[in-house]
Amino acid sequence: MNRLKDLREDNDLTQQNIAKKLGISQRGYSHYETGDNNIPINILIKLAYFYNTSIDYILGITNIKKPYERKKEQS
């Protein structure tokens, strides 16, 4: 997935940096970037929050990088 690689490189991060934040191996993350493995929804959510973008943007569904308005957490 080119978007994942672009987002990572735009933030001057390595695959190892992102993998550590996600709690996965660098090799596992690499498979997401190359499209060899599908990205689980829980990882997509973490990536969207981390990069402050939408899952649609990460998946290439939209070119709008700005995230959707998020619900406020209820106490």
C-alpha positions in Angstrom: 0.0 0.0 0.0 1.7 3.1 -1.2 -0.3 5.3 1.1 1.2 3.6 4.2 4.7 4.0 2.9 4.1 7.6 1.9 2.6 8.5 5.3 5.5 6.8 7.1 8.2 8.5 5.0 6.4 11.9 5.3 6.8 11.6 9.0 10.5 10.5 8.8 9.7 7.1 10.4 11.1 3.6 9.7 9.0 0.5 9.4 10.6 -0.6 12.8 9.3 2.7 14.4 5.7 2.1 13.2 5.8 -1.7 14.0 6.9 -0.9 17.5 4.0 1.6 18.0 1.6 -1.0 16.7 3.0 -3.8 18.8 3.9 -6.0 15.8 7.0 -7.1 14.0 8.8 -5.0 11.4 8.3 -7.9 8.9 4.6 -8.0 9.7 4.3 -4.3 9.1 6.3 -4.6 5.9 3.7 -7.0 4.5 1.0 -4.4 5.1 3.0 -1.8 3.1 3.6 -4.1 0.2 0.0 -5.4 0.2 1.1 -9.0 0.8 -1.2 -9.1 3.9 -4.5 -7.4 4.5 -4.5 -4.9 7.4 -6.7 -5.9 10.3 -9.2 -3.3 11.3 -7.7 -2.8 14.7 -4.4 -1.9 13.0 -6.1 0.4 10.5 -7.8 2.3 13.4 -4.4 2.7 15.2 -2.8 3.9 12.0 -5.6 6.4 11.3 -5.3 7.9 14.8 -1.5 7.9 14.7 -1.4 9.7 11.3 -4.5 11.8 12.1 -6.2 10.7 8.9 -9.1 8.5 7.9 -9.1 4.8 7.1 -10.5 5.7 3.7 -7.4 7.8 3.0 -5.1 5.0 4.1 -6.9 2.5 1.9 -7.0 4.8 -1.1 -10.7 5.3 -1.2 -10.4 9.1 -0.9 -7.7 11.6 -1.6 -8.8 13.8 1.3 -6.2 13.4 4.0 -8.2 15.2 6.7 -9.9 12.8 9.1 -13.6 12.7 9.6 -15.0 14.3 12.7 -14.7 11.9 15.5 -17.2 11.1 18.2 -16.4 12.3 21.6 -15.8 9.6 24.1 -18.6 9.1 26.6 -17.8 8.8 30.3 
